[in-house]
Amino acid sequence: MANTRSAIKRMKQNERRRQRNRAARSTIRSSLKAARTALAGKSPDSASTVHEAIRALDRAVSRGVVHRNTAAHKKSGLTRKLNALV
């Protein structure tokens, strides 16, 4: 267990950030799954769903939840699948 007041405060901060990052990652995964299912089903609104997923990834990168190369990799894959449909 933490001994100093600063260590206790740091633990509280880390827990809050962990919960926030966990929620953000969950949102990203949900939007990616929605985009992939829209692309697999060749739905007409798949382009907008992909753009929403890309926005969620960019937002996560700016907040430091996801590494920028990871986001770029995922965005590239979604865009490749979208362009294959068109």
ABEGO torsion letter per residue (X at the ends): XBABAAAAAAAAAAAAAAAAAAAAAAAAAAAAAAAAAAAAAGBAAAAAAAAAAAAAAAAAAAAGABBAAAAAAAAAAAAAAAAAAX
